[in-house]
Amino acid sequence: MPSFLDRLATLSRIPEGAKPKAVRAGGWDQPEYPSTINYEGMNVYWAEYRRESLVRKCINLIAYFTIHAGFRVAVRGGSARANKKLANYINKLIEDINLKDAIYVGIVGKMIWGHFGFEIVRNTKGDIVQLLPLNPPDKLLPKFKTNNVLSGFEFSPSGVPITYKPEEVLYFVETSLDSDMIGLSAIEPIVTPCQIKRELYNDLREAAKRLWAPIGVFQMDTSACDDIKEAEEALSKFERSIEPGKPVVTNQTVQGNFFNAMPDVERIVRSIEKVDEEIMGNFGIPKALVARERTMNRATLEYSLVALYQSQIEGLQQYMSDELQKQFFHLIRDEVLGDAGKNVTVELVWNPRSSLELDRQFGPAISLYALGLIDEEYLYDLLSLDKNRMPKFEKDESGKPRPVARFDPDTLRAVLSASSVEDSGIIAGINETLESAERET
């Protein structure tokens, strides 16, 4: 799976014919991230993401599971011709600008810095060709009018401010308690626990030496030395020659006493585990998903995944969908359809992740259709179905679909094959259920 920095680097490559503001203004270049780095002076939240593996894993997991099942665009409210034209345009654009990676980077970025933005880059014809990460994010600030209305953004990577209009930036915020749109880093509450964990690892490193190397107290005869300085030099030289587990050769008279000071390593390890629990709890990540569970079975893993979706992923998906709809898709709608698109809405719809979610998505929609409350077009739209591959539903004399007396396995399989589900495990599970139902009937 590509890392955050891999995706960031990919999105930062300027396509041919594009001239982003950030580049034209000068002072911006794709940031470099060397493997060995001094954390002094670095943004504290970015530093913790880099050096604390559990923090990085938790944030990456949230971003990964948010985009893992994929998404689609639903266009509603306009004529069939207008909807199709807009949907085709947006779907091609999503592929061209790599929106999936942009969402991933946006999630990770806003969780680290509290906010993250992209310049909506256009070519000389005015077409959108890129979402350029405005990095480092702490140099990107929103600007407001006197009535607290957003007037634009200011990006100062090299001290020279670059100004943007609101519609030129796609912007995401993490936990915005105030109306300043700066947001709060998701790492802020665990900075102290991360520092404690590093200190505990230092203690563990020292304690590990005591497990096999006893502590020695040495007494050296320095009576032959002419003065105090010579005696101190002799003591220092002998001290430098001492290494745990290795013999020492000297022509000095030395006596040594040894004793074992066995450290409580288990206590240090338990303390580290407690700090890890604090970090995981901050992000709402179950222990099973980051390999911190001592014993784990499939049921535990599935329950942990459901808990993660319900506590974190679903809300985050809704936020990203809402922001993309307001800031990006409706901007494209107005450019493509003009006045004809006033009543058209464009939504980012996330694909179902499991059979449980399939049941929640399919069940109500099919029930509404069976009652005649929605038509076939809307049913297909809700369920991401290809109409040309769908079986024809039987209708009564009035043209309404007949209520389904029982589930027909062949029809359900046809519905499944026409849907956007790609998880082979889910499909196998549903087919097994259908075969069982057929045997019983």
C-alpha positions in Angstrom: 0.0 0.0 0.0 1.5 3.4 -0.9 2.5 5.5 2.1 1.3 9.0 2.8 4.6 10.4 1.5 4.4 8.3 -1.7 0.9 9.6 -2.4 1.9 13.2 -1.5 4.8 13.0 -3.9 2.6 11.6 -6.7 0.0 14.4 -6.2 2.8 17.0 -6.2 4.0 16.3 -9.7 3.0 19.1 -11.9 1.3 17.9 -15.1 2.3 19.2 -18.5 0.6 22.5 -19.3 -0.4 23.3 -15.7 0.9 26.4 -13.9 -0.1 26.3 -10.3 -0.2 29.6 -8.4 2.1 28.1 -5.8 4.8 27.5 -8.4 4.3 30.7 -10.4 4.7 32.8 -7.3 8.1 31.2 -6.6 9.4 29.9 -3.3 7.5 26.6 -3.6 9.0 23.2 -4.4 8.0 19.7 -3.5 9.3 19.2 0.0 12.0 16.6 0.6 11.9 14.2 3.5 15.3 12.6 4.2 15.3 9.3 6.0 17.6 10.6 8.8 16.5 13.9 10.2 16.9 16.1 13.2 13.5 16.5 14.9 14.6 19.7 16.6 12.6 22.7 15.1 10.2 20.4 13.2 6.5 20.8 13.7 5.8 18.7 16.8 2.8 16.9 15.4 4.6 16.0 12.1 7.6 14.8 14.2 5.4 12.5 16.2 3.8 11.1 13.1 7.2 10.4 11.6 8.9 8.8 14.6 6.1 7.1 16.6 5.1 4.1 14.6 1.8 3.5 16.5 0.7 7.1 15.8 1.5 6.7 12.1 -0.2 3.3 11.9 -3.4 4.6 13.6 -3.7 7.6 11.3 -2.9 5.6 8.2 -5.5 2.9 9.2 -8.2 5.5 9.5 -7.4 7.0 6.0 -7.0 3.5 4.5 -10.4 2.2 5.7 -12.1 5.4 4.7 -11.2 5.0 1.0 -10.7 1.2 0.8 -14.2 0.2 -0.5 -14.1 3.0 -3.1 -16.8 5.5 -4.0 -19.0 6.6 -6.9 -20.7 9.9 -7.9 -24.4 10.2 -7.9 -26.0 13.0 -10.0 -29.6 13.9 -9.2 -32.2 16.6 -9.9 -31.6 17.3 -13.6 -32.7 15.8 -16.9 -31.4 12.4 -17.8 -29.2 13.9 -20.5 -27.7 16.6 -18.2 -27.1 14.1 -15.4 -25.3 11.7 -17.7 -23.2 14.5 -19.2 -22.1 15.7 -15.8 -21.5 12.3 -14.4 -19.3 11.3 -17.3 -17.3 14.5 -17.0 -16.8 14.1 -13.2 -15.9 10.4 -13.4 -13.2 11.1 -16.0 -11.9 14.0 -13.9 -11.8 11.9 -10.7 -9.6 9.4 -12.6 -7.3 12.1 -14.1 -6.6 14.0 -10.9 -6.4 10.8 -8.7 -9.1 12.0 -6.3 -8.8 8.8 -4.2 -5.2 9.5 -3.3 -6.1 13.2 -2.7 -8.8 12.1 -0.2 -6.3 9.9 1.6 -3.6 12.6 1.8 -6.3 15.1 2.9 -7.4 12.9 5.8 -3.8 12.1 7.0 -2.8 15.8 6.6 -5.7 17.3 8.5 -5.3 14.7 11.3 -1.6 15.7 11.6 -1.7 19.5 11.2 -5.4 20.2 12.0 -6.1 21.3 8.4 -4.9 20.5 4.9 -5.5 22.2 1.6 -5.1 21.6 -2.2 -4.8 24.2 -4.9 -7.3 23.4 -7.6 -5.0 23.7 -10.6 -6.2 24.6 -14.1 -4.5 24.6 -17.5 -4.5 27.4 -20.0 -8.0 26.4 -21.2 -9.4 26.8 -17.7 -9.9 23.0 -17.2 -9.1 21.4 -13.8 -6.0 19.2 -14.2 -4.7 18.7 -10.7 -5.2 18.9 -6.9 -1.8 20.2 -5.7 -1.1 19.6 -2.0 -0.2 23.0 -0.3 2.5 21.7 1.9 3.6 22.4 4.6 0.0 22.9 5.8 0.9 25.1 8.7 1.9 27.8 6.2 -1.7 27.8 4.7 -4.1 30.1 6.6 -7.8 31.0 5.8 -8.6 34.7 5.6 -11.9 36.3 6.6 -13.9 39.4 6.0 -15.1 41.6 8.9 -18.4 39.7 9.1 -16.5 36.3 9.5 -17.1 35.3 5.9 -14.3 33.4 4.2 -12.5 35.7 1.7 -9.8 33.4 0.6 -6.5 31.7 1.7 -2.9 32.7 2.1 0.0 30.3 1.6 3.5 31.4 2.7 5.9 28.5 2.2 8.9 30.8 1.8 7.7 33.9 3.5 6.2 35.4 0.4 2.4 35.1 0.7 0.4 33.6 -2.2 -3.3 34.5 -2.1 -6.1 32.3 -3.2 -9.8 32.9 -3.7 -12.1 30.5 -1.8 -13.0 28.5 -5.0 -9.3 28.0 -5.8 -8.6 25.8 -2.8 -10.1 22.4 -1.6 -9.7 22.6 2.2 -10.3 20.1 5.0 -10.4 20.8 8.8 -9.9 18.5 11.8 -12.0 19.3 14.9 -12.6 22.9 14.3 -13.8 24.2 17.7 -13.7 27.8 16.7 -14.8 29.5 13.5 -11.2 30.2 12.5 -11.0 27.0 10.3 -7.5 26.2 11.6 -8.6 23.0 13.4 -6.8 21.0 16.0 -4.3 18.2 15.4 -5.5 14.7 16.3 -2.0 14.2 17.7 -2.2 17.1 20.2 -3.8 15.1 23.1 -1.1 12.4 23.0 2.1 14.5 22.6 2.9 13.9 26.3 2.2 10.1 26.2 4.5 9.9 23.1 7.3 11.6 25.1 6.7 9.2 28.1 6.9 6.2 25.7 10.3 7.3 24.4 11.6 7.7 28.0 10.3 4.2 28.8 12.1 2.8 25.8 15.3 4.5 27.0 14.8 2.9 30.4 14.1 -0.5 28.7 17.4 -0.2 26.8 19.4 0.4 30.0 17.5 -2.3 31.8 18.3 -4.9 29.1 22.0 -4.5 29.8 21.4 -5.4 33.5 19.8 -8.7 32.5 23.2 -10.3 31.6 25.9 -7.8 32.8 26.2 -7.3 36.6 27.2 -3.9 38.1 30.8 -3.7 39.2 32.4 -1.5 41.8 36.2 -1.2 41.4 38.9 0.0 43.7 42.3 0.9 42.2 45.5 1.6 44.0 46.8 5.0 42.8 49.5 5.4 45.5 52.2 5.2 42.8 50.8 8.2 41.0 52.8 11.4 41.5 49.8 13.7 41.9 46.0 13.9 41.8 45.9 14.7 38.1 47.8 11.6 37.2 45.6 9.5 39.5 42.5 10.8 37.8 43.9 10.0 34.4 44.7 6.5 35.5 41.1 6.0 36.8 39.6 7.4 33.6 41.8 5.2 31.4 40.7 2.1 33.4 37.0 3.1 33.3 37.2 3.4 29.5 38.7 0.0 29.2 35.7 -1.7 31.0 33.1 -3.3 28.7 30.3 -5.6 29.9 31.2 -9.2 29.4 34.8 -8.6 28.2 38.1 -9.1 30.1 40.2 -6.2 31.2 44.1 -6.3 31.1 45.9 -3.8 33.4 49.2 -3.6 35.3 47.4 -1.7 38.1 46.3 -3.2 41.4 42.5 -3.3 41.1 39.9 -5.0 43.3 36.3 -5.5 42.1 33.0 -6.3 43.7 30.0 -7.4 41.6 26.3 -7.5 42.3 23.2 -8.2 40.2 20.7 -5.4 40.2 17.8 -7.1 38.3 15.5 -4.4 36.9 11.8 -4.9 36.7 11.6 -5.2 32.9 8.0 -6.5 33.0 6.9 -3.4 34.8 8.5 -1.2 32.1 6.8 -3.3 29.3 3.4 -3.0 31.0 3.9 0.8 31.3 4.7 0.9 27.5 1.5 -1.1 26.8 -0.5 1.3 28.9 0.8 4.3 26.9 0.0 2.4 23.7 -3.6 2.0 24.9 -3.7 5.7 25.5 -2.5 6.4 21.9 -4.9 3.9 20.4 -7.8 5.2 22.5 -7.1 8.7 21.2 -7.7 7.6 17.6 -10.5 5.1 18.5 -8.5 2.2 17.0 -9.2 -1.3 18.4 -6.1 -3.2 19.6 -6.7 -6.1 17.2 -6.3 -3.9 14.1 -2.7 -2.8 15.1 -1.5 -6.2 16.3 -1.6 -5.2 20.0 -4.1 -8.0 21.0 -2.3 -10.9 22.7 -4.9 -13.4 21.5 -7.1 -12.8 18.5 -9.6 -14.7 16.4 -11.7 -13.9 13.3 -14.7 -12.8 15.4 -12.5 -10.4 17.4 -11.1 -8.9 14.2 -14.5 -8.5 12.6 -16.0 -7.0 15.7 -13.0 -4.5 15.9 -13.5 -3.6 12.3 -17.2 -2.9 12.8 -16.4 -0.8 15.9 -13.9 1.2 13.9 -16.4 1.9 11.1 -19.2 2.9 13.5 -17.0 5.1 15.7 -14.7 6.7 13.2 -15.0 5.9 9.5 -18.7 6.5 8.8 -18.6 10.0 10.3 -15.3 10.8 8.4 -16.8 9.6 5.1 -19.8 11.8 5.6 -17.6 14.8 6.3 -15.4 14.2 3.2 -18.5 13.7 1.0 -20.1 16.9 2.3 -17.0 19.0 1.8 -16.3 17.6 -1.7 -19.9 18.3 -2.7 -19.8 21.9 -1.5 -16.3 22.9 -2.5 -15.6 20.8 -5.6 -18.4 19.0 -7.3 -20.8 21.9 -7.3 -18.1 24.1 -8.7 -17.7 21.6 -11.6 -21.5 21.4 -12.0 -21.8 25.1 -12.5 -19.0 25.2 -15.1 -20.3 22.2 -17.0 -24.1 22.8 -16.9 -24.3 26.6 -16.2 -27.8 27.8 -15.3 -29.3 24.4 -16.3 -27.6 22.8 -13.3 -29.2 24.9 -10.6 -31.3 22.1 -9.3 -28.7 19.4 -9.9 -26.9 17.8 -6.9 -23.7 15.9 -7.0 -22.9 13.5 -4.2 -19.9 11.3 -3.4 -21.4 7.9 -2.3 -19.2 5.4 -0.6 -19.4 1.8 -1.6 -20.6 -0.7 0.9 -17.8 -2.5 2.9 -19.5 -5.7 4.1 -22.6 -7.9 3.8 -24.0 -6.1 6.9 -23.7 -2.7 5.1 -25.1 -4.3 1.9 -28.2 -5.4 3.8 -28.6 -1.9 5.3 -28.3 -0.4 1.8 -30.2 -2.9 -0.3 -33.0 -3.8 2.1 -34.8 -0.4 2.5 -34.3 0.5 -1.2 -35.9 -2.7 -2.4 -38.7 -2.4 0.1 -39.5 1.2 -1.1 -39.5 -0.1 -4.7 -41.7 -3.1 -3.9 -44.2 -0.6 -2.3 -44.2 1.5 -5.5 -42.8 4.5 -3.7 -39.7 4.9 -6.0 -39.2 4.0 -9.6 -36.7 1.7 -11.2 -34.3 4.6 -12.2 -34.1 5.8 -8.6 -33.6 2.2 -7.3 -30.7 1.6 -9.7 -29.2 4.9 -8.7 -29.4 4.1 -5.0 -27.8 0.6 -5.4 -25.1 1.5 -8.1 -26.8 -1.0 -10.5 -26.3 -1.2 -14.3 -29.8 -1.1 -15.7 -28.8 -3.0 -18.8 -27.7 -5.9 -16.7 -30.7 -6.0 -14.4 -33.6 -8.5 -14.7 -37.0 -7.1 -15.5 -39.3 -6.9 -12.5 -42.9 -8.1 -12.9 -45.5 -5.3 -12.6 -49.2 -5.2 -12.0 -51.9 -3.7 -14.2 -51.3 -0.2 -12.9 -47.6 -0.4 -13.7 -46.4 -0.7 -10.2 -44.0 -3.5 -9.2 -45.6 -6.5 -7.7 -44.7 -7.1 -4.0 -42.2 -9.9 -3.7 -43.7 -12.9 -2.0 -40.3 -14.6 -1.3 -36.7 -14.1 -2.2 -35.9 -15.6 -5.6 -32.2 -16.8 -5.5 -31.7 -16.3 -9.2 -33.0 -12.7 -9.1 -30.8 -11.9 -6.1 -27.8 -13.3 -7.8 -28.5 -11.1 -10.8 -28.8 -8.1 -8.5 -25.5 -8.9 -6.9 -23.7 -9.4 -10.2 -24.9 -6.0 -11.4 -23.9 -4.2 -8.3 -20.6 -2.5 -7.4 -19.6 -5.1 -4.9 -16.1 -6.4 -5.6 -15.2 -8.2 -2.3 -15.0 -11.9 -3.2 -15.5 -12.9 0.5 -18.8 -11.0 0.6 -20.0 -12.5 -2.7 -19.1 -16.0 -1.5 -20.9 -15.5 1.7 -24.1 -14.3 0.0 -24.0 -17.2 -2.5 -23.6 -19.6 0.4 -26.7 -18.1 2.1 -28.7 -18.4 -1.1 -27.8 -22.0 -1.6 -28.8 -22.8 1.9 -32.2 -21.1 1.4 -32.7 -23.1 -1.8 -32.0 -26.4 0.0 -34.5 -25.5 2.8 -37.3 -24.6 0.3 
